[in-house]
């Protein structure tokens, strides 16, 4: 039985303190669980909480005095590392600089990708609204796309790498955007989705047996819903290909 206490981790070279399970900090406990029969002493650690509880990053020759947030860094350096890849990289962009970058991308004449600095699939402020940078670039070059989606021709149709070259952008529907996400591996579907309740075999069986209601006859949607443990609406959407539409007929 796991026994949770508080204090210093029992592994000799581990500096972690706080909540313990069977004498181990959470990091060492999970390591021993994943490596049964092995001693965690001397193991290679990705990051540990600093002994002094402070950030481990040194900037301008001085150690950062801010409290630890994660991965050995304070919150400021942690998010710099996460977004820019380096905890010391500072992106200081004024609204004027952002606007100039977007306008340059909207007037691009090169065929190479133009990558927006910062996080992937970045946002930008345009006319007082926060929109995806690619959409902002398209609007500057061609006007408001309205209900249409701004998609990418580069990187396998995925905008995940942050390209905003207007020559790589085009307009299409929400359905096409969803297909691009699936093909680029950015969206799980079917049995790969973590919350799926039906299998492909279930879908084929539902479509084969589904009988829509006519007049006072209610069809068999509710019976199928009880059998497969889903709602009658789900049965109707599956049978009418509003969901699982990518799955071919047998």
C-alpha positions, -999 to +999 in steps of 0.1 A: +000+000+000+013+035-008+019+056+022+021+094+015+041+115+039+060+148+037+098+154+040+130+147+021+132+120-006+150+089+008+171+085-023+206+097-013+214+120-042+179+134-047+173+169-034+135+168-038+113+176-008+076+177-003+050+150-008+065+115-005+052+081-013+069+052+004+097+076+012+102+086-024+095+120-040+070+118-069+098+118-095+117+089-079+085+070-071+073+070-107+109+060-118+109+030-095+074+021-107+085+022-143+118+004-135+109-024-111+138-039-091+162-010-099+177+015-075+170+051-084+202+063-068+225+079-094+199+078-121+199+104-149+174+131-141+159+154-167+153+181-142+149+183-104+136+210-082+165+233-071+176+228-035+173+265-028+139+267-045+152+293-070+156+294-107+188+278-120+192+302-150+220+328-149+214+360-168+239+388-173+264+370-151+240+367-121+219+338-110+181+345-113+166+351-078+130+343-089+113+312-073+113+279-091+083+272-114+092+242-135+121+223-152+146+241-130+134+276-141+113+304-129+080+312-147+096+338-170+125+316-181+103+285-183+080+301-209+109+317-228+124+282-231+090+268-241+082+294-267+116+304-281+137+274-273+161+294-251+154+308-216+176+338-224+159+348-257+137+378-253+112+388-280+105+425-276+081+433-304+061+466-305+027+467-322+045+486-350+070+458-355+043+431-355+023+451-381+054+456-403+061+418-401+026+409-411+025+434-440+059+421-453+045+385-452+013+397-470+034+412-498+059+383-500+075+375-533+096+345-522+086+309-522+102+299-489+082+297-457+081+328-436+081+317-400+065+339-374+088+343-343+076+328-310+052+299-306+039+278-334+005+288-350+010+323-335-018+348-330-017+385-340-037+416-333-055+430-363-081+458-362-084+453-324-091+416-326-068+386-318-067+363-349-042+337-361-013+354-378-019+335-411-055+349-411-042+384-404-018+382-433-045+370-457-068+398-445-040+424-452-034+410-487-069+401-498-095+414-474-116+398-447-121+361-456-154+360-437-166+325-428-139+308-449-108+293-433-072+303-441-053+271-449-017+262-459-002+246-490+031+240-472+042+215-446+017+189-457-012+214-454-004+220-417+002+255-403+018+240-372+053+254-380+040+290-381+044+299-418+027+332-428+039+335-464+008+347-482+019+327-513+014+295-491-021+304-480-055+298-496-092+298-486-114+268-481-141+254-459-142+242-423-144+206-437-112+210-457-095+224-426-105+194-406-092+170-433-059+189-433-057+185-395-063+148-398-039+143-426-012+162-408-018+142-376-030+172-356-064+158-349-074+123-337-105+106-351-123+074-349-108+047-326-077+069-323-097+095-304-093+091-266-130+094-259-144+072-287-173+050-278-178+032-311-155+011-332-153+010-370-171-023-369-199-007-348-203+021-373-206-003-402-232-024-382-252+007-373-253+019-409-263-015-421-292-019-396-304+017-392-340+024-402-351+060-401-385+068-386-414+073-409-447+089-398-457+075-364-430+048-367-400+059-348-375+037-366-349+018-346-325+046-337-333+044-300-329+006-299-295+009-316-286+036-291-293+014-261-275-015-277-243+005-285-244+026-254-247+060-271-274+086-277-300+084-305-285+116-319-252+098-322-268+069-340-285+093-365-253+112-371-234+080-378-260+066-401-263+098-420-225+102-423-225+135-403-199+117-381-174+091-391-179+105-426-143+095-437-150+058-431-159+042-464-189+020-469-185-018-469 
